[in-house]
């Protein structure tokens, strides 16, 4: 009996080791999760007054009236070092005032969406007047947003910022413009990554057709898409893709806006 017990024990041990080795060597692949926040980085911030024309125009991302588009005053114009030639439009940032005990409001931060571009001024050096010149990381904020983190007298303030996921109410909005075979679509109110890097469109008589970035988050295509419902496939900068079928009905027209599905925040 002892011999039989020893044999069974050895067989069981070898079996478990073999099973364990088999499981650990299985080539499982796990996609890394997208971080909710990036690291804090240094920058500077200034503000513009409520009556500044930029507050009405809506900025270089093409969102138009920022109040009607749902962005309100929680917006920012970014310097060349951050703007990425418009691809960053729609991304969200958390901003806080640092280093200046006289003007910072302790324990505060704001969340803003990139909606505008702060153009460089090469008539000045980057460290003396050219606040938005390369390589400066600079935010231009509405005074209403600026005053939530610092006293307005601060003017050009040292800050820290970090990229965060966007949270938006309702679905993604598609505003259709153009004429004839030229179709332009402004994509706004995007949650998740916030900024879109690839767009495809599909009609009931077409397959999926890639669109090209016109400027900001305006995308265009030259194709006959009239008299057919339109579906859209969006890919954010985090690589997540979202498909919204039949966003616009068959009888859509230029100048109309429609709402589709939304990314998870």
GISULLIN-V65149 format. One record per backbone hydrogen bond with DSSP energy under -1.0 kcal/mol. NH is the residue of the N-H (numbers start at 0). CO is the residue of the C=O. If there is no record, write none. Layout:
NH_CO ; NH_CO
//
This chain:
4_0 ; 5_1 ; 6_2 ; 7_3 ; 8_4 ; 9_5 ; 10_6 ; 11_7 ; 12_8 ; 13_9 ; 14_10 ; 15_11 ; 16_12 ; 17_13 ; 18_14 ; 19_15 ; 20_16 ; 21_17 ; 22_18 ; 23_19 ; 24_20 ; 25_22 ; 27_25 ; 37_162 ; 40_160 ; 42_158 ; 43_136 ; 44_156 ; 45_138 ; 47_140 ; 51_48 ; 54_51 ; 55_52 ; 56_52 ; 57_53 ; 60_114 ; 61_58 ; 68_64 ; 69_66 ; 70_65 ; 71_65 ; 73_70 ; 74_72 ; 75_112 ; 76_139 ; 77_115 ; 78_137 ; 79_131 ; 81_78 ; 82_78 ; 85_82 ; 86_83 ; 87_82 ; 88_85 ; 89_113 ; 90_87 ; 92_111 ; 93_161 ; 94_109 ; 95_159 ; 97_157 ; 99_97 ; 103_99 ; 104_148 ; 107_104 ; 109_94 ; 111_92 ; 112_73 ; 113_90 ; 114_75 ; 115_75 ; 117_77 ; 123_120 ; 127_124 ; 129_124 ; 130_128 ; 132_129 ; 135_132 ; 138_43 ; 139_76 ; 140_45 ; 142_47 ; 144_141 ; 145_141 ; 146_142 ; 147_144 ; 148_145 ; 149_145 ; 150_102 ; 153_150 ; 154_151 ; 156_44 ; 158_42 ; 159_95 ; 160_40 ; 161_93 ; 163_91 ; 164_35 ; 165_191 ; 171_260 ; 172_187 ; 173_257 ; 174_185 ; 175_255 ; 176_183 ; 178_181 ; 181_178 ; 182_220 ; 183_176 ; 184_218 ; 185_174 ; 186_216 ; 187_172 ; 191_165 ; 193_190 ; 196_234 ; 197_234 ; 199_232 ; 200_208 ; 201_230 ; 205_202 ; 208_200 ; 210_198 ; 211_219 ; 213_217 ; 214_217 ; 216_60 ; 217_214 ; 218_184 ; 219_211 ; 220_182 ; 222_180 ; 224_222 ; 229_247 ; 230_201 ; 231_243 ; 232_199 ; 233_241 ; 234_197 ; 235_239 ; 236_194 ; 238_235 ; 241_233 ; 243_231 ; 246_229 ; 247_229 ; 251_248 ; 254_175 ; 255_252 ; 257_173 ; 259_171
//
